[in-house]
């Protein structure tokens, strides 16, 4: 068999760590509190122990929590340092107060030299005061860690005190004397442990009277009430009859403990004792009478503890007919336990327990009992339903109501009139504006007047809710619009500032006669606004751009006519109306540029058409008159720049064109260009024509 134990090493780490290291162990890990090592021992035939050896290396270790986690302890104590005994005695107090027995070996060891005190005096100190054993080593002793661990493993396997074989024979007189004194003082448990140890030592040395000591130890354990320990000592071929008797004492003690717990209404504790007694009697004693009594008491007490499932688990061990009889007999007790849980308002637990009982009784065919339990569930569900309404939990109330109706339908019970409760649930759902659920609740109502009342309440609530939602929606919309307008206004202010800064910069360029660069900057920014669909800021910059194009210092009429179309119709109309003088002056400047007649005439026609398309007829006349004057001026320039009759025909053609254009204006005053006609007449006369 393979065992795994944790061995804790206490004492001065400056002594313990070197001793452990020299004992052929394997290092595992190291932290601020423990140095961890491992070793494997073969302690007997097919017995193997894997040991985790934890050496305490910190002075601030919490011994109260560390010690109980160990299976065995090695304590290194330097007898040449009296101050170490104070800590040893303090830790020993902790060890002796533990509820379980941990095998402990004290190792007297001085790593620096010889031990001053006699070895027998040291081990006698341990034997006299503690239930430990001891080994003595000095600097020059052979390391016997293997023997120490082997001794400790045997004690851990057998749950006994460790025995140092080399000094065991010296310990016998001390044990006998110590046991007698403990018996006189009625310290039965310590006396029993030492008597058990004495029996083991005598058996170790082949003494035939060891069984007498074992019986004495068993009797002392009996005095402490530890019947199982007493039985285990006698089972190994010493006295099997008494061993069985001690087991019977143990079972009867369990029953007695159960009776005492039952009397003070600690039903769970009592049921556990009865169940344990039944288990032991069936396995160890084979006593049907004790088994039947313990089993019956355990089942009944689990019902009293209101833990029905544990009772049914025990009843599964009974044969079928006996189980049916027992279940039939327990029906009133289960019903009484249910009433107790109702009285203590433990509704959730009771509901689960009753459903469990119904399942078991249905499988057993005990339908009369099932009906009793169903009525109990109905009682519980009505209470839970009322609680759900008081807690204003309509969803939970609806689930409870559905469950209640399902119980009535499943177990064919007469349903009760719950119209008043359903009305309250409806009101809760109406408060939550969950109108669709009302239709399902209406189907469970019996009274027509209540149905009518519910329908009216639902109609009024839906109408009121619709108005409220509409009002809330409008309010939310207004809030959203206000937030959006605030954001838009902030964005507009930002773009307005950017535009103003840009216009200021453009004006500086214009002052330096950088008209084309200024126009390019405005054009680029305006196109950017257009790509973002920011029409207001786009139009603002386009108007500024058009004004730059119309600067009389250097007009760009062609670019103006192209860019004007990027304004919307209403803004285009307003711009040309308000800035017709600026357009006129720009065109006047172009007419003085000696550009080809056809090009300038074409520009004037486009401008005139622009004004007419926007119904600005009066303003268009100004540019028509400008066109007429321009044509007459061109005719005059041609005539006086030529000799004879070379350009007369072209001049007369231009004058005819000017007359036609002027005639469209319907002006009262005639068009006058007498000087040109006079010059033409004189040239014809000179030519003899």
matplotlib code that plots the C-alpha trace (Angstrom):
import matplotlib.pyplot as plt

x = [0.0, 1.2, 0.9, 1.4, 2.3, 3.2, 6.0, 6.5, 10.0, 10.1, 12.9, 16.0, 16.4, 20.2, 20.2, 17.3, 18.1, 21.7, 20.5, 17.7, 20.0, 22.5, 19.7, 19.6, 16.4, 15.4, 14.8, 11.5, 11.0, 11.8, 9.8, 10.0, 8.3, 9.1, 11.9, 10.2, 11.9, 10.7, 11.7, 10.3, 10.6, 9.7, 8.5, 7.4, 6.1, 4.4, 4.2, 5.6, 5.5, 5.9, 6.9, 6.7, 9.1, 8.4, 11.1, 10.0, 12.6, 10.7, 10.3, 6.9, 5.2, 1.6, 1.9, -1.8, -2.7, 0.3, 0.6, -2.9, -2.2, 0.7, 0.6, 3.7, 6.2, 10.0, 11.2, 14.9, 15.9, 19.5, 19.8, 22.8, 20.6, 18.1, 16.3, 15.1, 13.1, 10.8, 9.7, 9.5, 7.1, 4.9, 4.6, 4.0, 1.0, -0.4, 0.3, -1.3, -4.5, -5.1, -8.2, -6.3, -3.2, -0.2, 3.0, 5.8, 9.6, 11.9, 15.5, 18.1, 20.9, 23.9, 25.5, 28.5, 29.8, 29.0, 25.8, 26.6, 23.6, 23.3, 21.2, 19.1, 18.3, 17.0, 14.8, 13.4, 12.5, 10.4, 8.9, 7.9, 6.3, 5.0, 3.5, 6.4, 9.5, 13.1, 16.4, 19.8, 22.6, 25.6, 28.0, 29.9, 26.9, 26.0, 23.0, 20.0, 17.3, 16.1, 15.5, 13.8, 11.4, 10.8, 9.8, 7.5, 5.9, 5.0, 3.3, 1.5, 0.3, -1.0, -2.2, -0.1, 2.8, 6.2, 8.6, 12.4, 13.4, 16.8, 15.5, 12.1, 13.3, 14.4, 11.0, 9.0, 9.5, 8.7, 5.5, 4.3, 4.8, 3.3, 0.2, -0.4, -0.2, -2.6, -5.1, -5.0, -5.7, -8.5, -6.8, -8.2, -7.3, -3.6, -3.4, -5.0, -2.5, 0.5, -0.9, -1.3, 2.3, 3.4, 1.5, 3.2, 6.7, 6.1, 4.8, 7.9, 10.2, 8.2, 6.7, 3.7, 1.9, 1.5, -2.2, -2.9, -1.6, -3.7, -6.8, -6.0, -5.6, -8.9, -10.5, -9.1, -10.3, -13.7, -13.6, -13.2, -16.1, -13.8, -15.4, -14.1, -10.5, -11.0, -12.5, -9.6, -7.0, -8.7, -9.6, -6.0, -6.4, -6.5, -10.2, -12.6, -15.6, -14.9, -14.0, -17.5, -19.0, -17.2, -18.7, -22.1, -21.4, -20.5, -23.8, -25.8, -24.0, -24.9, -28.5, -28.3, -26.7, -29.6, -32.2, -30.7, -30.5, -34.1, -35.3, -33.8, -35.3, -31.9, -33.5, -30.8, -28.1, -30.3, -31.1, -27.4, -26.7, -29.5, -28.4, -24.8, -26.0, -28.1, -25.1, -22.7, -25.2, -25.9, -22.2, -20.4, -23.0, -25.5, -28.1, -31.5, -33.3, -30.8, -30.7, -34.6, -34.9, -32.0, -33.4, -36.9, -35.7, -33.5, -36.3, -38.8, -36.3, -35.3, -39.0, -39.0, -35.9, -38.0, -35.4, -37.7, -35.2, -32.8, -35.7, -36.6, -32.9, -33.0, -36.4, -34.8, -32.9, -36.2, -38.0, -40.9, -43.8, -42.2, -41.4, -45.0, -46.2, -43.7, -44.6, -48.3, -47.5, -45.3, -48.0, -49.4, -45.9, -44.9, -48.1, -47.3, -43.7, -45.2, -47.4, -44.4, -42.5, -45.5, -45.6, -41.9, -42.5, -40.0, -42.1, -39.4, -37.9, -41.3, -42.4, -39.3, -39.7, -43.4, -42.8, -40.1, -42.6, -45.3, -43.0, -42.1, -45.7, -46.9, -44.3, -45.5, -49.2, -50.2, -52.5, -54.5, -51.3, -50.4, -53.7, -52.9, -49.5, -51.0, -53.4, -50.4, -48.7, -51.8, -51.8, -48.1, -48.6, -51.5, -49.2, -46.4, -48.8, -50.0, -46.3, -45.6, -48.5, -47.3, -43.8, -45.2, -43.6, -46.2, -43.9, -43.3, -47.0, -48.0, -45.6, -47.0, -50.6, -49.9, -48.3, -51.3, -53.7, -51.5, -51.6, -55.4, -55.5, -52.9, -54.2, -57.9, -58.5, -61.4, -60.0, -60.8, -62.1, -59.0, -60.7, -59.8, -56.1, -56.0, -57.4, -54.5, -52.0, -53.6, -53.2, -49.5, -49.0, -50.9, -48.5, -45.6, -47.5, -47.4, -50.8, -50.3, -50.2, -53.7, -55.4, -54.0, -55.1, -58.7, -59.1, -58.6, -61.3, -64.8, -66.9, -68.1, -68.2, -64.5, -63.7, -65.5, -63.7, -60.3, -61.0, -62.0, -58.9, -56.7, -58.3, -57.9, -54.3, -53.4, -54.9, -53.1, -49.9, -50.1, -50.5, -47.7, -45.4, -46.3, -45.6, -42.3, -41.4, -42.1, -40.1, -37.2, -37.4, -37.4, -34.4, -32.6, -33.3, -32.1, -28.9, -28.4, -29.1, -26.7, -24.1, -24.9, -24.7, -21.3, -20.2, -21.6, -19.8, -16.6, -17.0, -18.0, -14.9, -12.8, -14.5, -14.0, -10.3, -10.0, -11.7, -9.4, -6.4, -7.8, -8.2, -4.6, -3.7, -5.9, -4.1, -0.9, -2.6, -2.6, -6.1, -5.6, -4.1, -6.9, -9.5, -7.8, -7.9, -11.5, -12.4, -10.6, -12.3, -15.7, -15.4, -14.4, -17.7, -19.6, -18.2, -19.4, -22.8, -22.3, -24.3, -24.5, -20.7, -20.1, -22.4, -20.8, -17.4, -18.7, -20.1, -16.8, -15.1, -17.5, -16.6, -12.9, -13.6, -15.4, -12.6, -12.2, -8.4, -8.3, -11.7, -12.2, -15.6, -15.4, -14.7, -17.4, -20.0, -18.9, -18.9, -22.2, -24.0, -22.8, -25.1, -28.7, -31.2, -32.5, -29.1, -27.9, -30.7, -30.0, -26.3, -26.5, -29.2, -27.3, -23.9, -25.0, -22.8, -19.8, -20.5, -21.0, -17.7, -15.9, -17.3, -16.5, -12.9, -12.9, -14.4, -11.4, -8.9, -8.9, -9.9, -11.6, -15.1, -16.6, -15.3, -16.4, -19.7, -20.3, -19.5, -22.0, -24.7, -24.2, -24.4, -27.6, -29.0, -28.1, -30.1, -33.1, -33.2, -33.6, -36.3, -34.1, -35.2, -34.5, -31.0, -30.4, -31.1, -28.1, -25.9, -27.8, -27.0, -23.4, -23.3, -24.7, -22.2, -19.4, -20.5, -20.7, -17.3, -15.8, -17.4, -15.8, -12.5, -12.6, -13.6, -11.1, -8.3, -8.8, -8.5, -11.1, -13.9, -12.0, -13.9, -17.1, -19.2, -18.1, -18.8, -22.3, -22.9, -21.9, -24.1, -27.0, -26.4, -26.4, -29.7, -31.3, -30.2, -31.2, -34.5, -35.3, -35.1, -38.1, -36.4, -38.1, -34.8, -33.2, -29.7, -27.2, -23.9, -23.8, -20.1, -19.6, -22.3, -20.8, -17.4, -18.8, -20.7, -17.6, -15.6, -18.3, -18.2, -14.5, -14.7, -17.2, -20.0]
y = [0.0, 3.5, 6.4, 10.1, 12.1, 15.6, 15.9, 19.2, 20.0, 22.5, 24.0, 26.0, 25.9, 26.3, 22.8, 21.2, 22.2, 20.8, 17.5, 17.1, 17.9, 15.3, 12.7, 12.0, 14.0, 15.8, 19.6, 20.8, 24.5, 27.4, 30.4, 32.9, 30.5, 26.9, 24.9, 21.9, 18.5, 15.1, 11.5, 8.0, 5.2, 1.5, 0.7, -2.9, -5.5, -3.6, -0.5, 2.7, 6.2, 9.4, 12.1, 15.9, 17.3, 21.0, 22.7, 25.9, 28.6, 31.7, 33.0, 34.6, 31.4, 31.0, 27.6, 27.5, 27.1, 25.3, 22.4, 20.9, 20.4, 18.0, 14.2, 13.9, 16.2, 16.2, 18.7, 19.7, 20.8, 21.8, 20.7, 23.0, 26.1, 26.4, 29.2, 26.8, 24.8, 27.8, 27.8, 24.0, 24.0, 26.7, 24.7, 21.5, 23.1, 23.7, 20.1, 18.6, 20.7, 19.2, 17.1, 14.4, 12.6, 13.6, 11.3, 13.5, 12.8, 15.1, 15.1, 16.4, 17.7, 20.0, 20.7, 22.4, 19.8, 17.3, 17.3, 18.2, 16.3, 12.5, 11.0, 9.0, 12.2, 13.8, 11.0, 10.5, 14.2, 13.7, 10.4, 11.9, 15.0, 14.3, 11.5, 11.8, 9.8, 11.1, 10.5, 12.0, 13.1, 15.3, 16.8, 13.5, 11.1, 9.2, 10.7, 8.4, 10.4, 7.3, 5.4, 8.4, 8.8, 5.1, 5.2, 8.2, 6.5, 3.4, 5.6, 7.6, 4.5, 2.8, 6.1, 5.4, 7.0, 6.6, 4.0, 4.3, 0.7, 1.4, 3.0, 1.3, -1.2, 1.7, 3.3, 0.4, 1.2, 4.8, 3.8, 1.5, 4.1, 6.9, 4.8, 4.0, 7.6, 8.6, 5.9, 7.2, 10.7, 9.3, 10.7, 7.8, 8.8, 9.6, 6.4, 4.4, 5.9, 5.0, 1.5, 1.0, 2.1, -0.3, -3.2, -2.4, -2.3, -5.7, -7.1, -5.7, -7.6, -10.8, -10.7, -13.1, -11.0, -8.1, -9.1, -8.5, -4.9, -4.6, -5.6, -3.1, -0.4, -1.3, -1.1, 2.4, 3.5, 2.1, 4.3, 7.4, 6.3, 5.6, 2.2, 1.9, 2.3, -0.2, -2.7, -2.1, -3.0, -6.4, -7.3, -8.4, -11.9, -10.8, -11.0, -10.9, -11.5, -8.4, -6.5, -7.1, -6.2, -2.8, -2.3, -3.0, -0.5, 2.0, 1.4, 1.7, 4.9, 6.3, 5.4, 7.1, 10.2, 10.2, 10.0, 12.9, 15.0, 14.2, 15.2, 18.7, 18.8, 18.7, 16.4, 16.5, 15.6, 12.8, 11.4, 11.3, 9.3, 6.9, 6.4, 5.8, 3.3, 1.5, 1.3, -0.1, -2.6, -4.0, -4.3, -5.1, -6.6, -8.3, -7.6, -7.2, -5.9, -3.0, -2.4, -2.2, 0.2, 2.4, 2.5, 3.3, 6.0, 7.5, 7.6, 9.2, 11.7, 12.8, 13.6, 15.5, 17.4, 18.3, 16.7, 14.2, 13.3, 11.7, 9.7, 8.3, 7.4, 5.2, 3.7, 2.6, 0.0, -1.6, -4.2, -3.1, -4.1, -2.8, 0.4, 0.9, 0.3, 2.7, 5.4, 5.0, 5.3, 8.4, 10.4, 12.1, 12.9, 14.4, 16.5, 17.6, 18.6, 20.5, 22.5, 23.2, 24.6, 26.7, 28.0, 28.9, 30.5, 28.3, 28.1, 27.5, 24.5, 23.0, 23.3, 21.5, 18.8, 18.2, 17.9, 15.3, 13.4, 13.5, 12.0, 9.2, 8.5, 8.6, 6.0, 3.9, 4.3, 5.9, 8.4, 9.3, 10.5, 12.4, 14.3, 15.3, 16.6, 18.4, 20.2, 21.2, 22.6, 24.6, 26.1, 27.0, 28.4, 30.7, 32.1, 32.6, 34.2, 36.7, 37.5, 38.1, 40.6, 42.4, 42.6, 44.0, 41.2, 40.5, 38.2, 35.9, 36.1, 35.0, 32.0, 31.1, 31.4, 29.2, 26.6, 26.7, 26.1, 23.3, 21.6, 21.7, 20.3, 17.6, 16.2, 16.8, 19.1, 21.5, 24.9, 27.9, 31.3, 33.6, 36.5, 39.1, 38.0, 38.0, 41.5, 42.6, 40.9, 42.7, 46.0, 45.3, 44.4, 47.6, 49.6, 48.0, 48.7, 45.0, 44.8, 41.7, 39.4, 40.7, 38.6, 35.3, 36.4, 37.1, 33.4, 32.4, 34.8, 33.4, 36.4, 38.3, 41.6, 41.2, 40.5, 43.6, 45.6, 44.2, 45.1, 48.7, 49.1, 47.8, 50.1, 53.2, 52.3, 51.7, 55.0, 56.9, 55.1, 55.9, 59.6, 59.5, 57.8, 60.3, 63.2, 61.6, 61.0, 64.7, 65.8, 63.5, 64.9, 68.5, 67.7, 66.0, 68.9, 71.5, 69.5, 69.2, 72.9, 73.8, 71.6, 73.0, 76.6, 75.9, 74.4, 77.4, 79.8, 77.9, 77.9, 81.5, 82.4, 80.4, 82.1, 85.6, 84.8, 83.6, 86.7, 88.9, 87.0, 87.3, 91.1, 91.3, 89.5, 91.9, 94.8, 93.3, 92.9, 89.1, 88.7, 85.3, 83.8, 85.2, 83.7, 80.3, 80.2, 81.1, 78.6, 75.8, 76.5, 76.9, 73.5, 71.9, 73.2, 71.9, 68.4, 68.5, 69.8, 72.9, 75.2, 78.3, 78.6, 77.5, 80.3, 82.9, 82.2, 82.0, 85.5, 86.7, 84.9, 86.6, 90.0, 89.2, 88.2, 91.6, 93.8, 96.5, 96.5, 93.0, 91.6, 87.9, 88.0, 84.5, 83.0, 85.1, 83.8, 80.2, 80.6, 82.5, 79.2, 77.6, 79.9, 78.8, 80.7, 83.0, 84.0, 84.4, 86.8, 88.8, 89.0, 90.3, 92.7, 94.2, 94.1, 95.2, 98.3, 96.2, 94.0, 97.0, 98.6, 95.3, 94.9, 98.6, 97.8, 94.8, 96.9, 99.2, 96.3, 96.3, 92.7, 91.2, 92.6, 89.2, 88.0, 91.1, 91.2, 87.6, 88.4, 91.3, 89.1, 86.4, 89.1, 90.5, 87.0, 86.4, 89.4, 88.6, 85.0, 86.3, 88.7, 91.7, 93.4, 97.0, 96.1, 94.2, 97.4, 99.0, 96.3, 96.5, 100.2, 99.4, 96.9, 99.5, 102.0, 99.4, 98.5, 102.2, 102.8, 99.8, 101.1, 104.5, 103.1, 101.0, 104.0, 106.5, 103.9, 103.3, 105.3, 105.8, 103.3, 100.2, 99.7, 101.6, 98.6, 96.9, 100.1, 100.4, 96.8, 97.4, 100.5, 98.5, 95.9, 98.6, 100.0, 96.6, 96.1, 99.6, 99.2, 96.3, 98.7, 100.7, 103.9, 107.3, 109.0, 107.9, 106.5, 109.2, 108.5, 111.6, 112.1, 108.6, 109.2, 112.5, 111.0, 108.3, 110.8, 112.9, 109.9, 108.9, 112.5, 112.5, 109.2, 110.8, 108.5]
z = [0.0, -0.7, 1.8, 1.4, 4.5, 5.4, 8.0, 9.7, 11.0, 13.9, 16.0, 15.2, 11.3, 11.6, 13.2, 11.4, 7.8, 7.7, 9.4, 6.8, 3.9, 5.0, 5.2, 1.4, 0.7, -2.5, -2.4, -3.9, -3.2, -0.9, 0.3, 3.2, 5.6, 4.6, 3.0, 1.3, 0.7, -0.3, 0.4, -0.3, 2.3, 2.1, 5.6, 5.2, 2.8, -0.1, 2.1, 0.6, 2.1, 0.0, 2.4, 2.0, 4.6, 5.4, 7.5, 9.2, 8.6, 9.7, 13.3, 12.5, 11.5, 12.5, 14.4, 15.3, 11.6, 10.4, 12.9, 12.4, 8.7, 9.3, 9.7, 11.8, 13.5, 14.0, 16.7, 16.8, 20.3, 21.3, 25.0, 25.4, 24.9, 27.7, 25.9, 23.3, 25.9, 26.5, 22.8, 22.9, 25.9, 24.2, 21.0, 23.0, 24.6, 21.1, 20.1, 23.3, 22.7, 19.2, 18.8, 16.9, 17.9, 15.7, 16.1, 17.3, 17.7, 19.5, 18.2, 20.7, 18.4, 18.7, 15.4, 17.0, 19.5, 22.2, 24.3, 27.9, 29.5, 29.6, 26.9, 29.3, 31.2, 28.0, 26.8, 30.4, 30.4, 27.2, 28.5, 31.8, 30.4, 26.9, 24.8, 22.4, 21.7, 21.4, 19.6, 20.7, 18.3, 18.5, 15.9, 15.5, 15.5, 12.3, 10.5, 11.1, 9.4, 7.6, 10.9, 12.4, 9.5, 9.4, 13.1, 12.4, 9.3, 11.3, 13.9, 11.2, 9.5, 12.7, 14.4, 17.5, 19.4, 17.8, 19.3, 19.2, 19.2, 20.6, 23.8, 24.1, 26.7, 28.9, 28.6, 30.0, 33.8, 33.1, 31.3, 34.0, 36.7, 34.6, 33.8, 37.4, 38.4, 35.5, 36.6, 40.1, 38.7, 36.5, 33.4, 31.4, 27.8, 28.4, 30.5, 27.6, 25.1, 27.2, 27.9, 24.2, 23.7, 26.4, 24.7, 21.4, 23.0, 24.7, 21.4, 19.7, 22.1, 21.8, 25.3, 25.5, 28.1, 25.6, 25.1, 28.8, 28.4, 25.2, 27.1, 29.9, 27.2, 25.7, 29.1, 29.6, 26.2, 27.2, 30.2, 27.9, 25.7, 22.8, 22.1, 18.5, 19.7, 22.4, 19.8, 17.3, 20.0, 20.7, 17.1, 16.2, 17.6, 21.3, 22.3, 19.4, 21.6, 23.7, 20.5, 19.2, 22.6, 22.4, 18.9, 20.4, 23.1, 20.4, 18.5, 21.7, 22.6, 19.2, 19.8, 23.2, 21.7, 19.2, 21.9, 23.9, 20.7, 19.9, 23.3, 22.9, 19.3, 17.6, 15.0, 12.3, 14.8, 16.2, 12.7, 11.8, 15.0, 14.3, 10.7, 11.8, 14.4, 11.7, 9.4, 12.0, 13.3, 9.8, 8.9, 12.2, 14.6, 12.2, 14.9, 13.1, 16.2, 16.8, 13.0, 12.7, 15.7, 14.5, 10.9, 12.0, 14.4, 11.6, 9.1, 11.5, 12.8, 9.3, 8.8, 12.0, 10.8, 7.7, 5.4, 3.7, 1.0, 3.5, 4.9, 1.5, 0.8, 3.9, 2.9, -0.4, 1.6, 2.8, 0.8, -1.4, 0.9, 4.0, 2.3, 1.2, 4.7, 6.1, 3.6, 4.4, 8.2, 7.6, 5.7, 8.8, 10.1, 6.8, 6.8, 10.3, 9.3, 6.4, 8.8, 11.0, 8.0, 7.1, 10.6, 10.4, 7.0, 5.3, 2.1, -0.6, 1.3, 2.0, -1.6, -2.9, -0.2, -0.9, -4.7, -3.8, -1.6, -4.3, -6.8, -4.4, -3.4, -7.0, -8.0, -5.0, -6.0, -2.7, -4.3, -1.2, 0.4, -2.8, -2.5, 1.0, 0.0, -3.0, -0.7, 1.4, -1.7, -2.6, 0.9, 0.5, -3.0, -1.9, 0.8, -1.7, -4.1, -1.5, -0.7, -4.4, -4.5, -1.3, -2.7, -6.0, -8.1, -10.8, -12.7, -9.7, -8.9, -12.4, -12.2, -8.8, -10.1, -13.1, -10.9, -8.6, -11.4, -12.7, -9.3, -9.3, -12.8, -12.3, -9.0, -10.0, -7.0, -6.9, -7.9, -5.8, -6.9, -7.1, -8.9, -6.3, -6.3, -10.1, -10.1, -7.9, -10.2, -13.2, -11.5, -10.9, -14.6, -15.6, -13.4, -15.4, -18.7, -19.7, -21.4, -23.4, -20.3, -19.2, -21.8, -20.3, -16.9, -18.1, -19.0, -15.4, -14.1, -13.2, -12.5, -15.6, -13.7, -12.7, -16.4, -17.4, -14.7, -15.8, -19.5, -18.5, -16.4, -19.2, -21.8, -19.6, -18.7, -22.4, -23.4, -20.6, -21.3, -25.0, -24.2, -21.8, -24.2, -26.9, -24.5, -23.5, -27.1, -28.0, -24.9, -25.9, -29.4, -28.3, -26.0, -28.8, -31.2, -28.6, -28.1, -31.8, -32.4, -29.7, -31.4, -34.8, -33.6, -32.0, -35.3, -37.2, -34.9, -35.5, -39.3, -39.3, -37.5, -39.9, -42.8, -41.3, -40.7, -44.3, -45.7, -43.7, -45.1, -48.6, -48.2, -47.2, -50.5, -52.5, -51.0, -52.4, -55.8, -55.5, -56.9, -58.5, -55.3, -53.3, -55.6, -55.5, -51.7, -51.6, -54.4, -52.6, -49.2, -50.9, -52.7, -49.4, -47.8, -50.8, -50.4, -46.8, -47.9, -45.7, -48.1, -45.8, -45.5, -49.1, -50.4, -48.2, -49.6, -53.2, -52.8, -51.6, -54.5, -57.0, -55.5, -56.0, -59.6, -60.1, -58.7, -61.3, -60.9, -62.5, -63.4, -64.2, -66.0, -67.4, -64.0, -62.5, -65.0, -64.2, -60.5, -60.2, -61.1, -57.8, -55.9, -55.4, -57.5, -54.9, -53.7, -57.3, -58.0, -54.8, -55.5, -59.1, -58.1, -55.2, -57.0, -60.6, -60.3, -59.4, -62.4, -64.6, -63.6, -64.0, -67.5, -68.3, -67.4, -69.7, -72.6, -72.3, -72.6, -76.5, -76.5, -79.6, -80.3, -80.5, -77.1, -75.2, -77.0, -76.1, -72.4, -72.4, -74.0, -71.2, -68.5, -70.1, -70.3, -66.7, -65.5, -67.7, -66.6, -63.0, -64.1, -63.5, -66.8, -65.7, -64.5, -67.8, -69.8, -68.2, -69.7, -73.0, -73.2, -72.2, -75.1, -77.6, -76.5, -76.7, -80.3, -81.4, -79.8, -81.6, -84.9, -84.3, -83.6, -86.7, -88.9, -87.6, -87.6, -91.4, -94.6, -97.3, -97.6, -96.3, -93.1, -94.0, -94.7, -91.4, -89.5, -91.0, -90.1, -86.4, -86.4, -87.7, -84.9, -82.3, -83.7, -83.5, -79.9, -78.9, -80.6, -78.2, -75.3, -76.6, -75.5, -76.4, -77.3, -80.5, -80.7, -81.7, -83.5, -85.9, -85.9, -87.3, -90.0, -90.9, -91.3, -93.5, -95.7, -96.1, -97.2, -99.8, -101.1, -101.3, -103.2, -105.6, -104.6]

ax = plt.figure().add_subplot(projection="3d")
ax.plot(x, y, z, "-o")
ax.set_aspect("equal")
plt.show()
